[in-house]
Amino acid sequence: MRQPASRFCILAVLLAVALSASTGCSGERDYDDEVRDAFLTACEYDGSPSLCFKMLECIEDHLTQSEFEYEDNIVILTGMPSERLVDIVAQCL
């Protein structure tokens, strides 16, 4: 079974590559600490901690935790993000 950090690694790396600027979307913190920490750890491997945090907050504004985990599974299975996730990431930049 995959460790939490590795489950989100592919998605976080794809998002980190897309992080060239951020508008600082903000919202309520919806995801469990484990999910947030796994995303931030994986994202910060290749990205700026502040940009990764802003991206996570913006994603939380658009996706429930269940939806985020579903999107992560798509990336794990196909190696590519869905169009929905690409659109969300574009809105967050």
HUCORJO-V583137 format. One record per backbone hydrogen bond with DSSP energy under -0.5 kcal/mol. CO is the residue of the C=O (numbers start at 1). NH is the residue of the N-H. E is the energy in kcal/mol with one decimal. If there is no record, write none. Layout:
co,nh,e
CO,NH,E
CO,NH,E
This chain:
co,nh,e
3,7,-2.0
4,8,-1.2
6,10,-0.6
8,12,-2.8
9,13,-2.8
10,14,-2.3
11,15,-2.5
12,16,-3.0
13,17,-2.2
14,18,-1.3
15,19,-0.7
16,19,-0.8
18,20,-1.3
21,20,-0.5
28,30,-0.8
32,36,-2.5
33,37,-3.2
34,38,-2.1
35,39,-2.3
36,40,-2.8
37,41,-2.6
38,42,-2.2
39,43,-3.0
40,44,-2.8
41,45,-0.6
42,45,-0.6
42,46,-0.5
43,46,-1.3
43,47,-1.5
48,52,-2.7
49,53,-2.3
50,54,-2.1
51,55,-2.5
52,56,-2.5
53,57,-2.3
54,58,-2.1
55,59,-2.7
56,60,-2.5
57,61,-1.2
58,62,-0.9
59,62,-0.9
59,63,-2.8
64,68,-2.6
65,69,-2.6
66,70,-2.1
67,71,-2.6
68,72,-2.5
69,73,-2.1
70,74,-1.8
71,75,-1.9
72,76,-2.5
73,77,-2.6
74,78,-2.8
75,79,-2.5
82,86,-2.3
83,87,-2.6
84,88,-2.2
85,89,-2.8
86,90,-2.3
87,91,-1.9
88,92,-1.5
89,93,-1.0
92,23,-1.0
